[in-house]
């Protein structure tokens, strides 16, 4: 197996540091030191810290998209149960960080969206990529009568993502899974339930 390139080591280090410390709290020197790279190597591979962070955002987006795709795979489980499986998979990852770390994208939205147009656009695009499979799962469940058709699948996917991000922010403040569990309880007994009138 080939050894990772300096560029890959820098990206791996940046992924860890930005997720843990945020954009402003991650210095280029910190990235270089954690990667075990030579001083000056960063500018050989990235034009700016903003360019570097854009690649980190894309990596994180792909990482979570893999979690989404695995959880939503149509294996005979109902649509609501697949959606819950996704939220439970994320909950397990948040627990591993003692409810402190949260979602990298959510963190960066708060920190950078009003300072960097490039990162704001990158973050918005990742959320769109996450929404698509959620909306497809919801639409499939609606077609099967598992979820009420009162609202459009895309709108419901937006509500799921937005509400979940809010619950994660509350989780970070309380250092507790309670906001996550409350969100899941409410959303699956109301929004993602069957319409008894249909």
N, C-alpha and C positions, 0 to 999 in steps of 0.2 A: 504494500500500500504506500503510495507516494507521501512524502512529508508535506504538511501544509505549507503553503507559501507565506511569505511575510505579510502579504495583503490579507490572506485568510486569518492569520494570527491576530492582526490588528482588528479585523471585523469581529472575531470571536471575543476578543477582549472588550471591544466597544459595546457589544451586545450585553455582556455581563454588567459593565460599569454603568451604562445608560439606564438599564432596567433598575439597577440598585440605587444609583445616585442622581438620576435625571440628566438632562442635557447640560444645564449650567454647572451642575456638580461634577461633571466629567471633563477633565482636562486632557488635552492631547498628550501631555507628558505621562499622565496616568495610564492612558491607553498603550502608549509605547512601552512603558515599564512592565505592565501586566503581560503584554505580548512577548516580552523578552527581545524586543527589536532594538536596533541602533537608533540613537537620536538622529532626527532628520529623515528617518524612513517614512514617516507619515506623509510628508509632502511629496514624496516620490510616487505615492499611490493615490492620494486624494487632494483635490484642489483646495478644499476647505473643510472645516468641521461640519458645516451644513451639508455638503455633499456626502460626507462620511455618515452623518446621522440619517440621511435619506436612504442609504443602503441598509442601515440597521433597521429602520422602520419597515422596509420591504422584507427583510429576513423575518422579522417578528410577525408580519402579516402572513407570510407563508407558513410559519410555524403554527399559528392559530388556525389557519385555513385547513391544515392537516388534521388538527383536533376536531374541527367542525365536520370535515368530510368523513372521518372515522365514526363520529357519533351519529351522524345523520344517515349512514349507509342503510339502505332499505333491506333489512334482514328479517322482514316479517313483523317487526315491532311497529306499533302504531306511531303516527306522526307526533302526537304530544309526548309519547314516551321517548322518541328519538330526540326531540327538543330538550326534554329534561335530561337525557343522557349527556347532551352537550354541556348544559349548565353544570351538571354534576362533575363532569370531567374537568372543567375549569375550576370548580370549587376545590377539587382534590389538589390541583396545582397551587391554588392560593393558600390552602392549608399548609402545604410543604414550606411555604415562606412565612409561616406564623401570622398570616393575615396582614402582613406589612407591605408587601411589594406591589400588589395590585396589577393592573393591566398596563403594559408599557405604552400602548397607544393612548389610553385614557390619561395617563400621567403626562405624556407629551402634548396632548391637546390642551391641557390646562397651562402648561409651561411655555409652549412655543408658538401656538397658533396665531397669537397677536404680534409676534416678533419676526416670524419667518414665513413669508408667503409660500415659499417652496415646500417647507415642511407641512404647512397647513393643507396644501393641495395633496401632498403625498398621504397624509393621514386620512383625508376625506376619501381618497381613492381606495385605501385599504378597507375602510368601513363599507364601501360599496361592494367590494369583493367578498366581504364576509356576509353581507346581506343576501346576496343572490342565492346561495344554497339554503339559507334559512327560509327565504320566501318560497323556494321550490318545494321544500318539505311541507310548509304550511299549506300551499296550494294543493299538493297531493292529498294531505289530510282533509282539506275542505271537500275535495272531490269524492272522498270516501265517507264523508259525513262524520269525521272524527273531530273536526273543528268547525264551529259555526261560520257561515259566510257573511256575517254582518259587516265585516270589514275586508278590504282588499289585502291579499297576501303580502304585498310589498309594504303596505302600511303596518301590518302586524309585525313583520320582520323588523321594521324601523323601531317600533315600540319596544320589542324584545331587546334589541341592541342598546337602545337609549336607556331603558329602565335598568338593564343589567349593569351598564357602566355606572349609573348612579348608585346602585346597590354596592358595587365594588368600591366606589369612593367612600361611602358610609362605612364599609367594612374596614378600610384603612384607618379611619378616624377612631372607630370603636375597638379595633384590633379583635374583632369577633365575627364569626360567620352569621350572626343573627340577621343582619340586613339581607344577606344572600338568601337565607332560608325563608325569610318573610316574603321576599320578592317571588320566589318560586311558588310558595304556597298560594299567594294571591293570584299570580298570573295563570297558574294551571287550574284553578278552580273558577276562574272568571273568563279571562280572555281566550284561553285555549281549551275551553270546554265545549261541549255540544250545545247546539241551540235546541232547547226542548220543544220549541214551537215548530221546528222544521220536520 
